[in-house]
Amino acid sequence: MIRRVFFLFIIPVAVLLPGCASYYSHFAMFPAENSQGEARQVRVSWDSAEYPDWWILDDRSTAMKVETQCSARIWRLRDDSHDQAGACGNGIRACAETGVDRVVVTGGHLDPSACLVVNPDDNNARIADIDGRLELLVVCEPVVPGFEREGEVINMDYLRASSVPYTVYTRKVPRGSLRASLPSFEESVCE
């Protein structure tokens, strides 16, 4: 009886447990211009769970966030391993929003509604597989870089579009460590 319980309950539960994952934060900060030509810092970040090679689960990640200094717009790039991957092609991407973004760089093999793409030459790219370096292609710009709401100006501008991808070198640190804090934006330049 105990043996039967072991095989029917304990082993399936052990297989479903998260295993011996190692958890990491990944991030980078680099200077660039927004669509208006203003110098800004851009921050890229995501978290990952890495499993040993012998484990049955693949490495996993959160969506990749791309943020531009002084802007309220936060891009979330996803790959096919995420539930909300979007319909704008394969690989790591974020789709343009109708009426909010317009694609200004076309050509190649990109889906016409893709706006930001990581490692555009790899249609099977996954965020969990990025190790220290990525290429970020931005092919759209905001229709309106900002608007006013209740007397306050809301900036929605982001990284300038380019036919050549930005090369970004990322840091990988154990999640929860003192070094895992994201670099912060200097807000005084936004005033």
C-alpha positions in Angstrom: 0.0 0.0 0.0 2.7 2.5 0.9 4.6 1.6 -2.3 1.4 2.3 -4.3 0.9 5.7 -2.6 4.5 6.5 -3.3 4.3 5.9 -7.0 0.8 7.4 -7.4 1.3 10.5 -5.4 4.9 11.3 -4.4 6.6 10.8 -7.8 4.1 12.9 -9.8 4.3 15.7 -7.2 8.1 15.7 -7.3 8.0 16.0 -11.1 5.8 19.0 -10.9 7.9 20.9 -8.3 9.9 23.8 -9.6 13.2 21.9 -9.0 16.6 23.3 -8.4 16.2 26.6 -10.3 18.6 29.5 -10.0 17.0 32.9 -10.2 18.6 35.9 -11.8 17.9 39.5 -12.7 19.2 40.9 -16.0 19.5 44.5 -16.9 21.3 47.2 -18.9 21.3 50.9 -19.1 22.6 52.7 -22.2 22.5 56.2 -23.7 20.5 56.9 -26.9 18.1 59.5 -28.4 14.3 59.4 -28.3 12.2 60.1 -31.4 12.5 63.8 -30.8 16.3 63.7 -30.8 16.7 64.3 -27.0 19.5 62.5 -25.2 18.0 59.9 -22.8 19.0 56.8 -20.9 17.3 53.5 -21.8 16.9 50.6 -19.4 16.3 47.0 -20.4 15.4 44.4 -17.7 14.0 41.0 -17.0 14.1 38.1 -14.5 14.9 34.5 -15.3 14.8 31.0 -13.7 17.4 28.7 -14.9 17.1 24.9 -14.4 19.8 22.3 -14.4 20.3 20.4 -17.7 18.9 17.2 -16.2 15.7 18.9 -15.1 12.5 18.4 -17.3 11.6 22.1 -17.5 13.2 24.6 -19.8 14.6 27.9 -18.5 12.0 30.6 -18.1 11.8 34.4 -18.0 9.5 37.3 -17.4 8.7 39.7 -20.2 11.6 42.0 -21.1 10.9 45.6 -20.2 12.3 48.5 -22.2 12.0 51.9 -20.5 13.2 55.3 -21.7 14.2 58.1 -19.3 11.4 60.8 -18.8 8.8 58.6 -20.5 5.7 56.9 -19.1 5.8 54.3 -21.9 7.0 50.9 -20.9 7.5 48.3 -23.6 7.1 44.6 -22.7 8.7 42.3 -25.1 7.7 38.6 -25.1 8.6 35.4 -26.9 6.5 32.4 -27.8 7.0 30.9 -24.3 4.9 33.7 -22.8 1.1 33.6 -22.7 0.7 37.1 -24.2 3.3 36.9 -26.9 1.4 39.0 -29.4 0.7 38.3 -33.0 3.4 40.4 -34.6 5.8 37.7 -35.7 8.1 35.2 -34.2 11.0 35.7 -31.7 11.2 38.3 -29.0 9.0 41.2 -29.9 6.5 43.9 -29.0 3.7 44.9 -31.3 2.8 48.4 -32.4 -0.4 49.8 -31.0 -2.9 51.1 -33.6 -3.2 54.9 -33.3 -0.3 55.1 -30.8 2.7 53.9 -32.8 3.6 54.0 -36.5 6.1 51.8 -38.2 8.8 54.0 -40.0 11.4 51.4 -40.8 10.3 48.6 -43.1 11.9 45.8 -45.0 13.5 42.5 -44.3 11.6 39.7 -42.8 9.9 41.5 -39.9 6.1 41.4 -39.4 4.7 44.8 -40.5 3.1 45.3 -37.1 6.2 44.6 -35.0 7.6 47.6 -33.2 10.5 46.4 -31.1 12.4 43.2 -31.8 15.3 41.6 -30.0 17.8 39.6 -32.0 15.8 40.1 -35.2 17.7 37.6 -37.2 16.6 34.8 -34.9 12.9 33.9 -35.3 13.2 31.3 -32.5 14.9 33.7 -30.0 13.8 33.3 -26.4 14.4 35.8 -23.6 15.6 33.0 -21.3 18.4 32.2 -23.7 20.0 35.7 -23.8 23.4 35.6 -22.3 25.1 39.0 -21.9 24.4 40.6 -25.3 21.4 41.4 -27.4 20.4 43.4 -30.4 17.4 45.7 -30.0 15.7 46.8 -33.2 13.3 49.7 -33.0 11.2 50.2 -36.2 8.4 52.5 -35.0 7.9 55.9 -33.4 5.1 57.4 -31.4 2.3 59.0 -33.3 2.2 61.7 -30.6 5.2 61.8 -28.3 3.3 63.3 -25.5 -0.1 64.7 -24.4 -1.6 66.8 -21.7 -3.9 65.4 -19.0 -5.4 67.5 -16.2 -2.7 70.2 -16.7 0.1 67.7 -16.6 2.2 66.7 -19.7 2.6 63.0 -20.1 5.6 62.0 -22.1 5.1 58.8 -24.2 8.3 59.1 -26.3 10.8 56.2 -26.6 14.0 55.0 -28.2 14.5 56.4 -31.7 13.8 54.1 -34.6 16.7 52.8 -36.6 17.3 50.3 -39.4 20.4 49.2 -37.5 19.8 47.4 -34.2 21.2 48.8 -30.9 23.8 46.5 -29.4 23.1 46.1 -25.7 25.4 44.4 -23.1 23.5 43.2 -20.1 24.4 42.2 -16.5 23.2 39.0 -14.9 23.1 38.9 -11.1 21.5 36.5 -8.6 18.0 37.8 -7.8 17.8 39.2 -4.3 21.4 40.1 -4.1 22.5 43.7 -3.4 23.8 44.0 -6.9 20.4 43.1 -8.3 19.0 46.7 -7.9 18.1 48.2 -11.2 20.0 51.4 -12.1 17.8 54.4 -11.6 17.0 57.2 -14.0 18.2 60.7 -13.3 14.8 62.6 -13.2 16.2 66.1 -13.1 16.7 66.2 -16.9 13.0 65.6 -17.4 11.9 69.0 -16.0 
